[in-house]
């Protein structure tokens, strides 16, 4: 990776405050990434990730880390879509997300969509480590190209581990230079928006979510652990969000 790219790190730590709420002893960010606490509800703390600059651009490396300690509840969103753009620095851009959720803790990771603009090259990794009784709702949405343009190259890898066991490890590569077939009937089938929703809940260990279709373009499957995966494709971001929101309402338990 070219050293001319921008490096930016954002870190969140959520902790049970002992009074029925969640404190944020660590809320640190630099460069293009900014973290803002917003009004939460009940025991949940809420944080908004704000992009202070365009990007990531070619050669940039962004990292976001969130740790939810025992008994805490955290919801993280973003203020706007992330747009991967070509930059003056050569080489791919990287965007790494690292999530750690302790026992009896809960994390809702619900950023806005990632848009792969023409000429960009972005590699995204999301890794979630959960304790046995942790809960997680994680949404990822990718849109290939802005209106009327071809996409850049986008590679996205998502890994989820519960109590040290891998329940999901998948990678999707799209756009110029990606392995053949990504746009074919077995993968995107010509659609330009693709998304995943992972729900981890201890109750799913005893009562796995049944595999089923969720309308046109979406399906849910149980994972090898207390988790379920929703995969959806759609012609645009609006339809994709609708599919994933409907799935979240049907799966998320209090």
C-alpha positions in Angstrom: 0.0 0.0 0.0 1.3 3.5 -0.9 2.4 5.5 2.1 0.8 8.6 0.6 -2.6 7.3 1.6 -4.5 8.6 4.7 -4.5 6.5 7.9 -7.5 7.0 10.3 -8.6 5.1 13.4 -11.8 5.3 15.4 -12.3 3.5 18.7 -15.4 2.9 20.8 -15.6 1.2 24.2 -19.1 0.7 25.8 -19.4 -0.2 29.4 -22.3 -0.9 31.8 -22.5 2.2 34.0 -24.1 0.3 37.0 -27.2 2.5 36.9 -29.1 0.8 34.1 -27.4 2.6 31.3 -24.3 2.4 29.1 -21.2 4.6 29.4 -18.7 5.4 26.7 -15.3 5.7 28.4 -13.6 5.6 25.0 -14.8 7.5 22.0 -11.8 8.5 20.0 -11.3 9.2 16.3 -8.9 11.1 14.0 -8.6 12.1 10.4 -11.5 11.5 8.1 -13.4 9.5 10.8 -15.3 11.2 13.5 -17.5 9.7 16.3 -20.4 11.5 17.9 -22.6 10.3 20.7 -26.3 10.7 20.1 -29.4 10.3 22.2 -29.9 6.7 23.2 -32.9 4.9 24.6 -33.2 2.9 27.8 -29.9 1.1 28.5 -28.5 1.6 25.0 -25.9 4.1 24.1 -25.8 5.3 20.5 -22.9 6.5 18.4 -22.8 8.0 14.9 -19.8 7.6 12.6 -19.3 10.7 10.6 -17.0 11.0 7.6 -15.3 14.3 7.7 -13.8 13.9 4.3 -14.4 12.0 1.1 -13.1 8.5 0.9 -11.6 6.1 1.4 -9.5 6.9 -1.6 -6.8 4.8 -3.2 -4.1 4.1 -0.7 -6.1 5.0 2.4 -6.5 2.7 5.4 -9.4 3.3 7.7 -10.0 1.2 10.9 -13.0 1.2 13.2 -12.9 -0.7 16.5 -15.8 -1.2 18.9 -15.7 -3.2 22.2 -18.9 -3.7 24.2 -18.2 -4.9 27.7 -20.3 -7.2 29.8 -23.9 -6.0 30.3 -23.5 -3.0 28.0 -25.7 -2.1 25.0 -24.4 -0.1 22.0 -25.9 0.9 18.7 -23.6 2.3 16.0 -24.8 4.0 12.7 -23.3 6.3 10.2 -24.4 9.8 9.1 -24.2 9.1 5.4 -23.1 6.5 2.8 -19.4 5.7 2.5 -18.2 6.3 -1.0 -15.0 4.5 -2.2 -13.3 6.7 -4.8 -10.2 6.6 -6.9 -7.3 8.7 -5.4 -4.0 10.1 -6.4 -2.2 7.4 -4.4 -1.8 4.1 -6.1 -3.0 0.8 -4.7 -6.2 -0.4 -3.0 -7.8 1.3 -0.1 -8.6 -0.7 3.0 -11.5 -0.3 5.5 -11.2 -2.6 8.5 -14.0 -3.0 11.2 -13.2 -4.9 14.4 -16.1 -5.7 16.8 -15.8 -7.4 20.2 -18.9 -8.2 22.3 -18.7 -9.6 25.8 -21.2 -11.9 27.7 -24.6 -10.4 28.2 -23.7 -7.5 26.0 -25.4 -6.3 22.8 -24.3 -4.5 19.7 -26.3 -3.2 16.8 -23.9 -2.3 13.9 -26.0 -0.6 11.3 -24.0 1.7 9.0 -25.3 3.3 5.8 -24.4 1.7 2.5 -20.9 1.5 1.0 -20.9 2.8 -2.6 -18.2 1.5 -5.0 -17.5 4.4 -7.4 -16.0 3.8 -10.9 -12.2 3.5 -10.8 -12.0 2.8 -7.0 -10.4 -0.3 -5.5 -11.5 -1.1 -1.9 -10.9 -4.1 0.3 -13.3 -4.2 3.4 -12.9 -6.6 6.3 -15.4 -6.9 9.1 -14.5 -9.3 12.0 -16.8 -9.8 15.0 -15.8 -11.7 18.1 -18.6 -12.6 20.4 -18.8 -14.3 23.8 -21.2 -17.2 24.3 -24.2 -15.0 25.5 -23.5 -11.9 23.5 -26.0 -10.5 21.0 -25.3 -8.9 17.6 -27.3 -7.3 14.8 -24.9 -6.5 11.9 -25.9 -5.0 8.6 -23.7 -4.6 5.5 -24.9 -3.0 2.3 -22.9 -2.5 -0.9 -23.9 -0.5 -3.9 -22.0 -1.1 -7.1 -21.5 2.3 -8.8 -23.3 5.6 -8.5 -26.2 6.3 -10.8 -25.4 5.6 -14.4 -21.8 4.5 -13.8 -19.9 1.2 -13.7 -18.6 0.0 -10.3 -15.1 0.0 -9.0 -13.5 -3.1 -7.6 -14.9 -4.1 -4.2 -13.8 -7.0 -2.1 -15.7 -7.5 1.2 -14.9 -10.2 3.8 -17.2 -10.8 6.8 -16.1 -13.1 9.7 -18.2 -13.8 12.8 -16.9 -15.9 15.7 -19.0 -16.9 18.8 -17.3 -18.4 21.8 -14.2 -18.9 19.7 -16.0 -20.8 17.0 -16.4 -19.5 13.5 -20.1 -19.3 12.5 -19.6 -17.2 9.3 -16.6 -16.5 7.1 -17.5 -15.3 3.6 -16.0 -13.1 0.9 -17.5 -11.4 -2.1 -15.5 -9.7 -4.8 -17.2 -7.6 -7.5 -16.2 -5.2 -10.3 -13.3 -5.0 -12.7 -10.6 -7.6 -12.0 -12.9 -9.7 -9.7 -13.1 -13.5 -10.3 -15.5 -14.3 -13.2 -19.2 -14.9 -12.5 -19.7 -12.2 -9.9 -22.4 -10.6 -12.0 -23.9 -13.9 -13.2 -27.1 -15.7 -12.1 -25.4 -17.6 -9.2 -24.2 -14.4 -7.5 -25.7 -10.9 -8.2 -27.7 -11.8 -11.3 -27.3 -8.3 -12.7 -28.4 -6.5 -9.5 -26.3 -3.6 -8.3 -27.1 -3.7 -4.6 -26.2 -6.5 -2.3 -26.4 -6.8 1.5 -26.1 -9.1 4.5 -27.7 -9.1 7.9 -26.2 -11.2 10.6 -28.2 -11.8 13.8 -26.6 -13.6 16.8 -28.8 -14.5 19.7 -28.3 -17.2 22.4 -31.9 -18.4 21.9 -31.0 -19.5 18.3 -28.8 -22.3 19.7 -31.9 -24.1 21.0 -34.3 -22.8 18.3 -32.5 -22.3 15.0 -34.0 -20.0 12.5 -35.6 -22.0 9.7 -34.2 -21.5 6.2 -36.7 -19.6 4.0 -37.1 -17.1 1.2 -37.9 -13.5 2.4 -39.7 -12.2 -0.7 -38.0 -11.7 -4.0 -34.3 -11.3 -3.7 -33.7 -12.3 -0.1 -33.3 -15.4 2.0 -32.4 -16.4 5.5 -30.4 -19.4 6.6 -29.4 -20.7 10.0 -25.6 -20.7 10.8 -23.6 -23.3 12.7 -24.2 -21.6 16.0 -26.7 -19.2 17.7 -26.9 -17.1 14.5 -28.7 -16.5 11.3 -27.7 -14.9 8.0 -29.9 -12.9 5.7 -28.6 -12.3 2.1 -30.3 -9.9 -0.2 -29.8 -8.5 -3.7 -31.8 -5.7 -5.2 -31.7 -3.3 -8.2 -31.0 -0.3 -5.9 -30.1 0.8 -2.4 -33.7 1.7 -1.4 -35.1 -1.7 -2.2 -32.2 -3.4 -0.5 -32.8 -1.5 2.7 -36.4 -2.4 2.6 -35.6 -6.1 2.3 -33.1 -6.0 5.2 -35.3 -4.0 7.4 -38.2 -6.4 7.0 -35.8 -9.3 7.8 -34.4 -7.5 10.9 -37.9 -7.0 12.3 -38.7 -10.7 11.8 -35.5 -11.9 13.5 -34.5 -9.5 16.2 -35.7 -10.5 19.7 -35.7 -8.4 22.8 
